[in-house]
């Protein structure tokens, strides 16, 4: 048949044998490939075997010949064979002897295994017309997924080669307990039924109905029918499949999935429609272990009905009681994820689209190594396909890998920061909406024009004037009902009511409420007689100055603030009227300071806090308001001040006779000295 060793380049064989018989030794082997590693089993036997029966042929060579010819899903799969010196080598699917794992095999696996062996015998004897003379536990191997495979093909003979002489010569080399005592008398008829019954009894000897349904009846069936003394009464192997032991619902589902290529389209549709509900009645781990490969097989994934009724429940793990998945996360990770990793290597567009549909549901169950080494290369291969739908779904799955592996692993490392974070700084916390709010009011002029003096309630004048409410809202959240709002101050007399006027820009804050109150009282009485003539003049002048030089404060306000502070510090509240009235005249104070500082230009802006109030009304006399216009040009203020000093006209003409009040009279009468004014007010 030729040397097939070329098919197994790079084969690595373990040094420790799994099984040693009279004919061969069994080893594990691995074949590394570009995509994955293929695990196989290696049967290694001597070319020459002692024994009269094997004088003209080697048992391993005969097994290789029969495995090449007779192929069935339940027969050990042949891969390759070759000669290595004096050794004969056979490579098959990865397997191990049933005798080494029978004690750890579940009851369901036993039922499925016996059925697999029975189906393989039916194929050989009733369809292929051959005889298998070595049916026993030693002839059965178990694959990695727990499926049983029939071997022992060194004792497989065609009907044309079978004879009583052959039967007699092979007897010493077969399992003695499985030999029918009357096989020569019965001319070798139905020896397979007898051997199968013996094997079933040995496997099921410690099983009861509580473990496997109808197992006691099957034991009796084997003794009574399969081992009947009259070979004519022994049933065919195909009739054994009708026993209830092999017609359990779990067995029927498994067998249908195994024989799916032989079923009609209508039968497939009816089967897949109610499959999910039937699987829920069994142990999930058993279902995943025994049917995981079948449920994710190519023929199931390509079936239209299965894609709607079965696949969503297989590829979606069960997250909670409301989830519709069949398998819990632990079972899903142990049995389903390895199968999905194998399916990813299948280069079929429809299969790939099916597993990509549910990729976000199971991607977290892969290890980072599996995602990086196995899944990611397959996805990167998918984006190169000409199928636009496949490319689109693949790109979506790559996006799901970015949070797990990082963008550098998924798309490469040649990246740079292109997009900046344009969010406002101090984004507020969702739990405290106003905790991070910032003012967007621009600073007007420089910091010297703005006052940082505190106001009652913990706020600032700047915050109130400019509309910055961050501190206010923070106080509301933290203080709750204890927070007291500042009552709005009344507009001063003579203030321009136009809200768009630039006068408001220069208003900062009130430095002292007490001073302002006292100053308001005194100034109001001083200027009562001349209110009608002077208010309009001064107001117009103030608006004109503010409009022309919005960033130039008036020196009058500086002296006003100093005068009010000095008045409060030097006199008790009831003795403020004893001072000379000239000390309250702002214009006189300004000229005195100018006379003492003629050597250098005076800084009119130092310590200045702009104030608008209705009390400080100056009586200019008959002077025309236009004479104040030189003040609008602040660089030339020195020249204008010198010109004003040379004028001999009195600066202020105030009638002070009405303020001549004697303190002794006030104390004697117990009055505050203002009783004469009440009627005038």
VMD Tcl script that draws the C-alpha trace (Angstrom):
set ca {
  {0.00 0.00 0.00}
  {3.04 2.27 -0.01}
  {4.84 4.18 2.67}
  {2.67 6.87 4.28}
  {5.37 8.24 6.54}
  {5.57 11.40 4.43}
  {2.16 12.41 5.80}
  {3.52 12.68 9.33}
  {6.47 15.05 9.06}
  {7.56 16.42 12.40}
  {5.94 13.56 14.35}
  {6.93 13.38 18.00}
  {6.33 10.09 19.84}
  {6.28 9.79 23.60}
  {8.73 7.41 25.18}
  {6.28 5.94 27.68}
  {3.94 3.25 26.34}
  {0.26 3.37 27.20}
  {-0.41 -0.30 26.42}
  {1.82 -3.30 25.75}
  {0.41 -6.49 24.18}
  {1.86 -9.58 22.51}
  {1.61 -7.88 19.14}
  {2.34 -4.18 19.66}
  {2.85 -1.26 22.03}
  {0.67 1.85 22.09}
  {2.23 5.34 22.34}
  {0.97 8.91 22.16}
  {2.12 11.13 19.31}
  {1.90 14.78 18.26}
  {2.13 16.42 14.85}
  {2.79 20.17 15.04}
  {1.27 22.25 12.26}
  {1.01 25.97 11.51}
  {-2.50 26.27 12.90}
  {-2.57 23.69 15.71}
  {-1.14 20.48 17.06}
  {-2.67 17.18 16.00}
  {-2.75 14.49 18.67}
  {-2.63 10.90 17.48}
  {-1.87 7.39 18.74}
  {0.96 5.22 17.45}
  {0.80 1.41 17.39}
  {4.32 0.05 17.14}
  {4.93 -3.68 16.54}
  {7.66 -6.06 15.46}
  {7.64 -7.34 11.93}
  {8.11 -10.95 13.04}
  {5.74 -12.39 15.62}
  {6.09 -15.82 17.11}
  {3.24 -18.27 16.71}
  {2.09 -20.76 14.08}
  {-1.00 -18.74 13.26}
  {1.06 -15.62 12.40}
  {3.78 -17.45 10.46}
  {2.79 -16.01 7.10}
  {1.46 -12.62 8.27}
  {2.01 -10.02 10.93}
  {-1.03 -9.20 13.15}
  {-0.38 -5.43 13.03}
  {-0.04 -5.56 9.24}
  {-3.36 -7.36 9.00}
  {-5.05 -4.81 11.29}
  {-3.67 -1.98 9.15}
  {-4.99 -3.61 5.98}
  {-8.52 -4.01 7.40}
  {-8.63 -0.52 8.93}
  {-7.85 0.93 5.52}
  {-10.69 -0.98 3.90}
  {-13.50 -0.81 6.43}
  {-14.38 2.71 7.56}
  {-17.18 3.57 9.92}
  {-17.72 6.36 12.49}
  {-17.56 3.78 15.30}
  {-14.45 2.03 14.01}
  {-11.00 3.23 15.06}
  {-9.94 5.82 12.50}
  {-6.90 5.00 10.40}
  {-4.46 7.87 9.66}
  {-1.18 6.45 8.33}
  {1.23 3.52 8.49}
  {4.89 3.01 7.68}
  {7.95 0.87 8.38}
  {10.72 2.03 10.64}
  {13.55 -0.46 10.49}
  {12.24 -3.75 11.82}
  {9.16 -2.03 13.28}
  {5.74 -1.59 11.79}
  {4.04 1.73 12.65}
  {0.31 2.54 12.64}
  {-1.09 6.01 13.33}
  {-4.73 6.38 14.38}
  {-6.89 8.94 16.08}
  {-5.90 9.64 19.70}
  {-7.30 6.87 21.86}
  {-6.67 4.73 24.93}
  {-7.76 1.20 25.88}
  {-11.19 0.87 27.47}
  {-9.74 -1.30 30.23}
  {-7.70 1.66 31.54}
  {-10.68 3.99 31.96}
  {-13.70 1.76 32.48}
  {-13.85 2.51 36.21}
  {-14.22 6.25 35.59}
  {-16.70 5.92 32.74}
  {-20.20 7.24 33.44}
  {-23.34 5.17 33.01}
  {-24.46 7.22 30.04}
  {-21.07 6.76 28.40}
  {-21.39 3.01 28.87}
  {-24.77 2.92 27.17}
  {-23.52 5.07 24.33}
  {-20.34 3.05 24.04}
  {-22.10 -0.29 23.85}
  {-24.39 1.08 21.21}
  {-21.45 2.37 19.17}
  {-19.78 -1.03 19.27}
  {-23.03 -2.72 18.34}
  {-23.51 -0.39 15.36}
  {-19.96 -1.10 14.18}
  {-20.58 -4.87 14.39}
  {-23.85 -4.53 12.49}
  {-21.99 -2.67 9.75}
  {-19.24 -5.29 9.51}
  {-21.25 -8.48 9.79}
  {-24.58 -7.63 8.19}
  {-23.45 -5.13 5.59}
  {-19.77 -5.74 4.85}
  {-20.12 -9.54 5.12}
  {-17.05 -10.07 7.27}
  {-16.48 -11.91 10.55}
  {-15.03 -10.41 13.68}
  {-13.66 -13.16 15.90}
  {-12.21 -11.00 18.71}
  {-15.03 -9.04 20.33}
  {-13.92 -8.18 23.87}
  {-12.98 -5.29 26.16}
  {-9.40 -5.39 24.83}
  {-10.68 -4.66 21.32}
  {-12.38 -1.39 22.34}
  {-10.64 1.98 22.54}
  {-11.94 5.29 23.84}
  {-11.28 8.61 22.11}
  {-10.58 11.92 23.83}
  {-14.25 12.92 23.76}
  {-15.32 9.65 25.43}
  {-16.58 7.82 22.32}
  {-15.97 4.10 22.02}
  {-14.26 2.70 18.93}
  {-14.09 -0.89 17.75}
  {-10.64 -2.31 16.92}
  {-9.09 -5.81 17.02}
  {-9.08 -6.01 13.25}
  {-6.24 -8.51 13.20}
  {-9.01 -11.12 13.67}
  {-11.28 -9.72 10.96}
  {-11.93 -12.10 8.09}
  {-14.01 -12.04 4.98}
  {-16.74 -14.67 4.67}
  {-14.92 -16.19 1.71}
  {-11.79 -16.72 3.83}
  {-13.59 -17.96 6.91}
  {-13.44 -21.68 7.70}
  {-13.58 -24.06 10.64}
  {-9.83 -24.63 10.31}
  {-9.25 -20.91 10.66}
  {-11.60 -20.79 13.60}
  {-9.76 -23.63 15.30}
  {-6.25 -22.21 14.71}
  {-7.20 -18.74 15.94}
  {-8.74 -19.97 19.18}
  {-5.49 -19.76 21.26}
  {-5.04 -16.10 20.22}
  {-8.55 -14.93 21.14}
  {-10.15 -13.99 24.46}
  {-11.01 -17.33 26.03}
  {-14.13 -16.20 27.94}
  {-15.68 -14.78 24.79}
  {-15.36 -18.06 22.84}
  {-18.53 -20.09 22.35}
  {-17.89 -23.62 23.62}
  {-19.95 -25.04 20.77}
  {-18.64 -22.83 17.99}
  {-17.05 -25.69 16.08}
  {-20.17 -27.79 16.57}
  {-22.32 -24.93 15.33}
  {-19.86 -24.30 12.46}
  {-19.02 -20.86 13.67}
  {-22.52 -19.46 13.40}
  {-23.48 -16.46 15.57}
  {-20.19 -16.40 17.47}
  {-20.33 -12.58 17.46}
  {-23.63 -12.55 19.41}
  {-22.09 -14.77 22.05}
  {-18.92 -12.68 22.35}
  {-20.94 -9.44 22.52}
  {-23.14 -10.84 25.31}
  {-20.06 -11.81 27.35}
  {-18.53 -8.37 26.92}
  {-21.79 -6.63 27.98}
  {-22.07 -8.80 31.09}
  {-18.53 -7.93 32.13}
  {-19.10 -4.23 31.65}
  {-22.55 -4.12 33.31}
  {-21.96 -6.61 36.11}
  {-22.19 -3.96 38.88}
  {-24.89 -1.78 37.27}
  {-28.54 -1.68 38.37}
  {-31.72 -0.07 37.12}
  {-31.06 2.87 39.39}
  {-27.97 3.60 37.31}
  {-29.06 2.61 33.83}
  {-32.72 2.11 32.83}
  {-33.61 -1.50 31.90}
  {-30.08 -2.75 32.59}
  {-31.28 -5.78 34.56}
  {-33.54 -6.80 31.75}
  {-30.69 -6.43 29.30}
  {-28.47 -8.69 31.37}
  {-31.18 -11.30 31.29}
  {-31.58 -10.76 27.58}
  {-27.91 -11.44 26.99}
  {-27.98 -14.70 28.95}
  {-31.25 -15.99 27.57}
  {-31.12 -14.92 23.94}
  {-27.66 -13.91 22.86}
  {-26.05 -16.95 24.49}
  {-28.80 -19.39 23.60}
  {-27.60 -22.96 23.03}
  {-29.59 -23.09 19.82}
  {-27.83 -20.64 17.51}
  {-30.99 -20.36 15.42}
  {-32.66 -18.69 18.41}
  {-30.00 -16.05 18.72}
  {-31.27 -12.70 17.34}
  {-29.44 -10.68 14.76}
  {-27.24 -7.90 15.98}
  {-29.55 -5.31 14.44}
  {-32.42 -6.66 16.55}
  {-30.48 -5.92 19.74}
  {-30.87 -2.20 19.00}
  {-34.59 -2.55 19.72}
  {-33.98 -3.27 23.40}
  {-35.04 -0.43 25.80}
  {-31.44 -0.07 26.97}
  {-30.58 1.43 23.59}
  {-33.82 3.38 23.20}
  {-33.48 5.78 26.10}
  {-34.22 9.37 25.05}
  {-30.62 10.46 25.59}
  {-29.39 7.56 23.48}
  {-31.87 8.36 20.73}
  {-30.79 12.01 20.57}
  {-27.15 11.06 20.44}
  {-27.72 8.44 17.77}
  {-29.74 10.85 15.64}
  {-26.96 13.45 15.78}
  {-24.44 10.79 14.88}
  {-26.44 9.58 11.90}
  {-27.55 13.07 10.86}
  {-26.14 12.87 7.29}
  {-28.44 9.92 6.65}
  {-31.62 11.70 7.76}
  {-34.11 13.47 5.50}
  {-34.72 17.21 5.59}
  {-38.14 16.79 7.16}
  {-36.77 14.50 9.86}
  {-34.01 17.02 10.63}
  {-36.51 19.86 10.91}
  {-38.75 17.94 13.32}
  {-35.75 16.83 15.35}
  {-34.12 20.25 15.78}
  {-37.40 22.02 16.58}
  {-37.78 20.36 19.98}
  {-34.17 19.41 20.67}
  {-33.40 22.20 23.16}
  {-36.30 21.29 25.45}
  {-35.36 17.61 25.36}
  {-31.76 18.37 26.32}
  {-32.86 20.36 29.37}
  {-34.19 17.18 30.99}
  {-30.67 15.69 31.29}
  {-27.62 16.56 33.31}
  {-25.96 19.57 31.59}
  {-22.44 18.29 32.14}
  {-23.29 14.93 30.62}
  {-24.88 16.61 27.63}
  {-21.87 18.89 27.13}
  {-19.40 16.04 27.49}
  {-21.19 13.56 25.23}
  {-22.88 15.81 22.68}
  {-20.73 18.94 22.63}
  {-18.88 17.91 19.50}
  {-22.05 16.74 17.77}
  {-23.98 19.91 18.56}
  {-21.15 22.01 17.11}
  {-20.49 19.76 14.17}
  {-20.41 21.12 10.65}
  {-23.71 19.58 9.62}
  {-25.54 21.03 12.65}
  {-24.10 24.53 12.25}
  {-25.12 24.59 8.59}
  {-28.67 23.42 9.19}
  {-31.17 26.29 8.93}
  {-33.54 24.93 11.57}
  {-30.68 24.24 13.97}
  {-29.41 27.81 13.57}
  {-32.73 29.11 14.89}
  {-33.70 26.49 17.48}
  {-30.47 24.94 18.79}
  {-27.32 26.96 18.12}
  {-28.33 30.06 20.18}
  {-28.74 27.87 23.28}
  {-25.39 26.18 22.73}
  {-23.24 29.24 22.02}
  {-24.78 31.38 24.76}
  {-23.79 30.41 28.32}
  {-26.39 30.37 31.02}
  {-25.92 33.56 33.02}
  {-28.87 33.41 35.43}
  {-32.23 31.74 35.91}
  {-33.74 33.83 33.13}
  {-31.04 32.97 30.62}
  {-31.95 30.46 27.92}
  {-28.51 28.87 27.59}
  {-28.14 25.15 28.24}
  {-24.80 25.23 30.03}
  {-23.62 27.07 33.12}
  {-20.43 29.14 32.80}
  {-18.22 26.48 34.38}
  {-19.50 23.71 32.11}
  {-19.45 26.04 29.12}
  {-15.81 26.90 29.76}
  {-14.78 23.25 30.21}
  {-16.53 21.57 27.29}
  {-17.90 24.10 24.79}
  {-15.04 26.61 24.54}
  {-12.51 23.99 23.31}
  {-14.98 22.97 20.60}
  {-15.55 26.58 19.54}
  {-11.79 27.08 19.26}
  {-11.67 24.14 16.86}
  {-14.61 25.46 14.83}
  {-12.79 28.78 14.35}
  {-10.27 26.95 12.20}
  {-12.97 25.84 9.74}
  {-12.78 28.10 6.69}
  {-16.45 28.00 5.79}
  {-18.23 31.34 5.46}
  {-21.57 30.19 6.87}
  {-20.00 28.44 9.84}
  {-17.83 31.45 10.60}
  {-20.83 33.80 10.39}
  {-22.77 31.58 12.78}
  {-20.13 31.54 15.50}
  {-19.36 35.25 15.04}
  {-23.02 36.05 15.63}
  {-22.67 35.06 19.29}
  {-19.03 36.06 19.75}
  {-19.75 38.78 22.38}
  {-21.54 36.20 24.53}
  {-18.63 33.80 24.92}
  {-15.50 35.85 24.22}
  {-14.89 36.41 27.94}
  {-14.55 32.65 28.48}
  {-11.43 32.41 26.37}
  {-8.09 32.90 28.07}
  {-5.96 35.78 26.87}
  {-3.49 33.29 25.45}
  {-6.19 31.57 23.39}
  {-7.50 34.89 22.15}
  {-4.06 36.10 21.19}
  {-2.68 32.88 19.72}
  {-5.75 31.22 18.16}
  {-8.79 33.50 17.85}
  {-7.15 36.79 16.83}
  {-5.21 35.30 13.86}
  {-8.43 33.74 12.57}
  {-10.29 37.05 12.86}
  {-7.50 38.93 11.10}
  {-7.73 36.34 8.36}
  {-11.47 36.93 8.09}
  {-11.17 40.67 7.36}
  {-9.24 39.82 4.19}
  {-12.17 37.90 2.73}
  {-14.21 39.22 -0.17}
  {-17.51 38.60 1.65}
  {-18.60 42.02 2.93}
  {-20.95 40.54 5.53}
  {-18.19 38.35 6.91}
  {-15.78 41.28 7.04}
  {-18.34 43.48 8.83}
  {-19.06 40.88 11.51}
  {-15.35 40.18 11.91}
  {-14.63 43.85 12.53}
  {-17.32 43.94 15.21}
  {-15.69 40.97 16.92}
  {-12.28 42.65 16.73}
  {-13.80 45.60 18.57}
  {-14.81 43.22 21.37}
  {-11.19 42.09 21.67}
  {-9.81 45.61 22.17}
  {-10.92 45.96 25.84}
  {-9.41 42.53 26.59}
  {-6.14 42.48 24.65}
  {-5.64 46.19 24.03}
  {-5.65 48.10 20.77}
  {-1.90 47.68 20.33}
  {-2.31 43.89 20.12}
  {-5.42 43.94 17.96}
  {-4.51 46.56 15.35}
  {-0.77 47.06 15.84}
  {1.46 49.55 17.60}
  {1.89 52.31 14.99}
  {-0.48 54.72 16.64}
  {-0.32 58.31 17.89}
  {-2.53 60.61 19.92}
  {-4.71 62.40 17.39}
  {-7.86 63.26 19.34}
  {-7.59 65.45 22.42}
  {-9.91 65.55 25.40}
  {-11.96 68.69 24.88}
  {-14.18 68.34 27.90}
  {-14.29 71.29 30.33}
  {-12.01 70.91 33.28}
  {-13.62 69.97 36.53}
  {-16.48 67.97 35.10}
  {-19.07 67.82 37.89}
  {-19.64 64.62 39.78}
  {-22.97 63.01 39.00}
  {-23.75 62.61 42.69}
  {-23.16 66.36 43.32}
  {-24.25 68.16 40.15}
  {-22.93 71.56 41.21}
  {-19.75 70.49 42.96}
  {-17.57 71.01 39.90}
  {-19.33 73.90 38.18}
  {-16.94 76.62 37.10}
  {-17.61 80.25 36.28}
  {-17.30 81.21 32.66}
  {-17.35 84.97 33.40}
  {-14.21 86.62 31.95}
  {-11.96 88.74 34.14}
  {-12.49 92.43 33.40}
  {-9.32 94.45 33.23}
  {-6.81 93.31 35.83}
  {-7.06 91.93 39.32}
  {-6.70 95.40 40.86}
  {-10.15 96.31 39.66}
  {-11.79 93.40 41.45}
  {-12.32 93.17 45.15}
  {-11.78 90.01 47.14}
  {-13.43 91.28 50.29}
  {-15.76 88.74 51.84}
  {-19.47 89.31 52.07}
  {-21.89 87.91 54.61}
  {-22.79 84.29 53.98}
  {-19.31 83.20 52.89}
  {-19.66 84.43 49.31}
  {-17.72 87.08 47.49}
  {-18.72 90.24 45.80}
  {-17.12 89.05 42.60}
  {-19.28 85.98 42.55}
  {-22.45 88.00 43.05}
  {-21.66 90.66 40.49}
  {-20.31 88.41 37.73}
  {-22.90 85.71 38.21}
  {-20.56 82.94 39.37}
  {-22.88 80.60 41.26}
  {-20.49 77.75 41.96}
  {-19.93 78.73 45.57}
  {-23.60 79.41 46.11}
  {-24.70 76.03 44.82}
  {-22.00 74.26 46.78}
  {-23.18 75.99 49.94}
  {-26.78 75.01 49.23}
  {-25.83 71.36 48.78}
  {-23.61 71.26 51.87}
  {-25.51 73.60 54.19}
  {-29.06 72.91 53.20}
  {-31.70 75.08 54.86}
  {-29.15 76.93 57.04}
  {-27.92 78.88 54.02}
  {-29.22 82.50 54.04}
  {-29.30 84.49 50.85}
  {-28.05 88.10 50.85}
  {-30.96 90.50 50.30}
  {-30.57 92.58 47.20}
  {-29.36 96.12 47.89}
  {-31.51 98.96 46.66}
  {-30.27 100.90 43.69}
  {-28.57 104.22 44.68}
  {-30.27 107.46 43.82}
  {-29.03 108.86 40.61}
  {-27.80 105.51 39.24}
  {-28.38 105.03 35.54}
  {-31.18 102.52 35.14}
  {-29.93 101.30 31.78}
  {-28.86 97.69 32.33}
  {-26.55 97.84 29.32}
  {-24.58 100.79 30.76}
  {-20.88 100.26 31.41}
  {-21.34 101.72 34.88}
  {-22.16 98.22 36.15}
  {-18.79 96.95 34.99}
  {-16.97 99.13 37.50}
  {-19.20 98.18 40.41}
  {-17.35 95.61 42.48}
  {-18.53 95.23 46.07}
  {-19.38 97.13 49.26}
  {-16.36 97.07 51.54}
  {-18.25 97.72 54.75}
  {-21.99 97.77 55.31}
  {-21.78 99.82 58.51}
  {-19.68 102.55 56.92}
  {-22.00 102.70 53.99}
  {-25.01 103.09 56.24}
  {-23.47 105.95 58.28}
  {-22.12 107.65 55.25}
  {-25.47 107.44 53.60}
  {-27.16 109.18 56.56}
  {-24.68 112.04 56.91}
  {-24.25 112.72 53.24}
  {-27.95 112.68 52.66}
  {-28.49 115.56 55.16}
  {-25.55 117.53 53.89}
  {-26.81 117.60 50.35}
  {-30.57 117.79 51.02}
  {-30.87 121.47 50.14}
  {-29.05 121.11 46.82}
  {-30.38 117.76 45.70}
  {-32.50 119.26 42.94}
  {-29.65 121.26 41.33}
  {-26.77 118.79 41.63}
  {-28.02 115.18 41.31}
  {-28.64 115.37 37.61}
  {-25.29 117.09 36.95}
  {-23.16 114.61 38.87}
  {-25.00 111.58 37.50}
  {-24.46 112.74 33.93}
  {-20.80 113.34 34.62}
  {-20.36 109.88 36.15}
  {-22.06 108.17 33.23}
  {-19.95 110.13 30.77}
  {-16.71 109.16 32.50}
  {-17.69 105.50 32.70}
  {-18.78 105.40 29.09}
  {-15.57 106.92 27.71}
  {-13.12 105.02 29.92}
  {-14.79 101.82 31.08}
  {-11.57 100.54 32.62}
  {-10.62 103.89 34.31}
  {-11.90 104.23 37.88}
  {-12.77 107.58 39.39}
  {-10.49 108.99 42.11}
  {-13.55 110.44 43.83}
  {-14.55 106.99 45.02}
  {-11.15 106.43 46.61}
  {-11.43 109.52 48.79}
  {-15.04 108.74 49.55}
  {-14.11 105.32 50.91}
  {-11.25 106.74 52.98}
  {-13.42 109.54 54.39}
  {-16.15 107.18 55.45}
  {-13.63 104.85 57.13}
  {-11.93 107.72 58.98}
  {-15.27 109.06 60.15}
  {-16.22 105.71 61.64}
  {-12.91 105.20 63.43}
  {-12.58 108.69 65.04}
  {-16.08 109.49 66.27}
  {-18.81 107.73 68.18}
  {-22.00 107.30 66.18}
  {-23.72 110.29 67.90}
  {-20.75 112.71 67.59}
  {-19.99 112.50 63.88}
  {-21.58 115.93 63.26}
  {-19.03 117.83 65.46}
  {-16.31 117.55 62.79}
  {-15.77 120.28 60.29}
  {-18.06 119.82 57.36}
  {-15.13 120.50 55.03}
  {-13.68 117.12 55.97}
  {-16.60 115.48 54.21}
  {-15.98 117.39 51.03}
  {-14.28 115.00 48.64}
  {-13.06 117.73 46.35}
  {-11.22 119.51 49.18}
  {-9.57 116.27 50.27}
  {-8.36 115.64 46.76}
  {-6.82 119.14 46.43}
  {-5.02 118.89 49.76}
  {-3.41 115.66 48.72}
  {-2.43 117.08 45.37}
  {-0.71 120.06 47.04}
  {1.43 117.80 49.20}
  {2.54 115.65 46.28}
  {3.39 118.18 43.59}
  {6.81 116.67 43.10}
  {5.49 113.47 41.52}
  {2.38 112.30 39.78}
  {-0.23 110.82 42.09}
  {-1.51 107.26 41.66}
  {-5.27 107.69 41.76}
  {-5.92 103.98 41.40}
  {-4.16 102.68 44.49}
  {-6.43 100.80 46.91}
  {-9.42 101.96 44.95}
  {-12.73 100.13 45.19}
  {-15.38 101.55 42.86}
  {-18.62 102.42 44.64}
  {-21.86 103.83 43.34}
  {-24.10 105.28 45.99}
  {-26.74 107.93 46.20}
  {-25.23 109.75 49.19}
  {-22.07 111.31 47.74}
  {-23.50 114.24 45.81}
  {-21.15 117.12 45.19}
  {-22.28 120.73 44.89}
  {-20.19 122.23 42.14}
  {-21.97 125.55 42.18}
  {-22.41 127.38 38.91}
  {-19.61 125.54 37.17}
  {-20.50 124.05 33.87}
  {-20.31 120.24 33.78}
  {-18.14 120.44 30.73}
  {-15.32 121.77 32.96}
  {-15.02 118.24 34.36}
  {-14.36 116.78 30.96}
  {-10.56 116.97 31.31}
  {-10.85 114.17 33.86}
  {-11.85 111.85 31.05}
  {-8.32 111.90 29.81}
  {-6.42 110.32 32.69}
  {-2.88 110.81 31.30}
  {-3.48 114.60 31.41}
  {-5.09 114.62 34.84}
  {-2.06 116.34 36.40}
  {-2.41 119.35 34.15}
  {-6.10 119.70 34.82}
  {-5.57 119.47 38.56}
  {-2.96 122.29 38.45}
  {-5.41 124.39 36.50}
  {-8.09 123.81 39.09}
  {-5.70 124.79 41.90}
  {-5.17 128.25 40.35}
  {-8.85 129.02 40.42}
  {-9.78 131.39 43.25}
  {-13.48 130.63 43.24}
  {-14.72 128.67 46.26}
  {-14.97 124.98 45.51}
  {-17.99 124.20 47.67}
  {-20.73 126.50 48.90}
  {-22.61 124.70 51.64}
  {-24.91 126.26 54.20}
  {-23.89 124.72 57.54}
  {-25.91 126.83 59.85}
  {-28.64 124.27 60.20}
  {-26.11 121.75 61.51}
  {-24.98 123.89 64.47}
  {-26.23 121.67 67.24}
  {-25.12 121.75 70.83}
  {-24.24 118.47 72.42}
  {-25.38 119.63 75.89}
  {-28.86 120.32 74.57}
  {-29.03 116.91 73.01}
  {-28.05 115.20 76.25}
  {-30.47 117.28 78.29}
  {-33.39 116.61 76.06}
  {-32.46 113.01 75.52}
  {-32.94 113.54 71.83}
  {-30.72 112.53 68.97}
  {-30.70 116.08 67.54}
  {-32.76 115.24 64.51}
  {-36.26 115.94 65.82}
  {-36.45 119.17 63.86}
  {-35.87 117.35 60.66}
  {-38.68 114.85 60.92}
  {-41.28 117.26 59.78}
  {-39.20 118.17 56.76}
  {-38.82 114.58 55.76}
}
mol new
graphics top color blue
foreach p $ca { graphics top sphere $p radius 0.5 }
foreach p [lrange $ca 0 end-1] q [lrange $ca 1 end] { graphics top cylinder $p $q radius 0.2 }
display resetview
